[in-house]
Amino acid sequence: MEKVRYEVDPYNRFILDSPGAKPGGGLKFRKILDGRFGADENNNLTYNIKSPLSEGETAPNQIRLKGSWSLTDNHSLRLTLDKEYRETFGDKVVLQGEILDADRDSIVFALTTKAKEGTLTTYILDLGGVWRADESNRLSFHVKKESGSYDILTFNGAWEINKDQRLIYRYEKARLLKKKREAHSLTFNGFWDIKDALRISYLLTAGTDSKFEFRASAGFFKEKTIRYELGAGIAGRKDPASRAITLFGKWKLKRDIGLAFEVEYEEGRRHDIIFGADMKLTANDTVSFRLKSDADNRDIGVELELSRGILGGDGEAFLKALAARGESAVYAGAAWRW
């Protein structure tokens, strides 16, 4: 007995390819099934059919598929189907659309479909998971599945840091229907953090597991900048010199916090990168710091020398008090108060 088969057209609609409905007819027919794609609580793909079929034709009200999610070279969403679905639905389902948004625990795709009367409608498909950076410092989204497993969407294009010190991913996408390439960008809202001399992280808001932890070949800490050089061939660029993360800010000694590098983001928003430090007053009007992790007091392998005058506020007052008492060295961190 010949089996029913489905395929997806360029407007993200399932097409039913079936033997004839009439008994003994043996003829085939192709039927567009108007509907929309979605995802269930385990990020399995669903297709909810809106229009009923004609008399004698049969199809389910909802199609549910399992498989492994990935991203195509053209930044389309692809589901490689599990074996049990392949005879009916083929090896894979590719959804045409664009990446609309990157939330702290989801990725949102905009899909366009076409109604019977010819009108185009755009809707969203939302997959839940966490954002990560891989060993080559490429951005990736880990789609949560059953039993704690993940499917990985890897972004092979280049990312950069804009003037507001936010992370931007840029790519070009070929539009099959328009037959042209379009430029797209994806902006990640978050803040920078440092726990190691050779690693720098971009956290997508507090209280989430999503973060990009980038590996570096070197880190340079100066009075107004922190700069991390990434390795060769990382993040889609061939020239390693062009792959750098440079943060602009101000060093401060803050009461009840310790040493902080204050970074200014868009619209005057500020966020502190906090360190512990072994601090030593020097004879040439500077302060020497041996930086430590603020979380566990671990030495992160960075030495920094700053002019006393740039610390300002609480820091300047504290340094004057130390000098007046004749003290030259102290630990500055969250567990230390003055």
C-alpha positions, 0 to 999 in steps of 0.5 A: 500500500502506497504511503502518504508523504509530506514536504515543506514549501518555500512559504513554510506550509506542509504539502500532502502528497497522497494516493487518490481519495476515490476507491480504486482510483490510484491517482495522486493529489497534492494538497497544501495544508494551511497551518503554522509551525510551533514547538511543544514544551520539549522543543519538538516541532509541531504543525497545527493545520487550520483549514479542514480538508475536502470530503474524502481527504484525510490528514491529522489536525496536528503534526508532531515531529521529533529530531535534532535541531541545527542551523543551516549555512543560510541561518535557516532553522533545520530539524533532522528527523528521527528515523521513525518519521523519515519515510513519511516526512523525509530526512529533514524539515527546513524552515524559511525565515529569519532570527528575530530576537535572542532572549536570555533563555530562548531564540525567536524565529520569524516565519512567513506563510501564505494564505489561500487568498495569497496574503502573507502573514508572519508569526514567531517560533520560539525555542527554549534553551541557553546561549553559550560560546564554543571552543572556537569562540563561536556563538551557539544556542543550546536547545533544551530537549527531553532528559536534559539533553541539548541540540546545538545551533552554531553561528558561524558568522562574525560577531563584534562589540559596538560602541555601547559595548554590547555584543552584535552578531552580523550575517547575510542571508539569501532569500529564496523567494526574492533571489537576493542577499540581505544583511541582518544583525542580532543584538545581545543585551548583557554585561561583561564579567572577568574571572580569569586572565585568559577568559572574558564572559558576556552574561545575558542578564543576572539570574540566567545560565546563558553566557558567552565565555570567550577564550583569549590568548592574552589579556591587557589591563590598563588605566582606562581599558581592558583588552582581550586578544582572541586566538587565530581563526576565531569568531569567523575572522582570519586575522587574529589581530582584528579579533579583540574585545576592548572594554572602556571604563574607570577603575575605582575603589568602592566601599564594601565592594573592593576594586571595580572596573566601571563599564558604561553601556548604552543610555548611561547604564553602568555595570561594575566588573568586581575584583579582589586584589592584593593592593600595595602603595608604591613610592612613585605615587601609584598603587600596585594591584594583584587581581583576584577573583571576587568570588573565591579569592583566587589569583587570576594572574593579572598585575595592574599599576594605577595612578593614585589620582584616578581612583577618586572618591572612596579610593582616594580617601582610603589611600590617604588614610593608609598613607597617614597610618604608614601602611603600605599593603592591604587586601581589597575585596568584598570581605574587606571593609574600611 
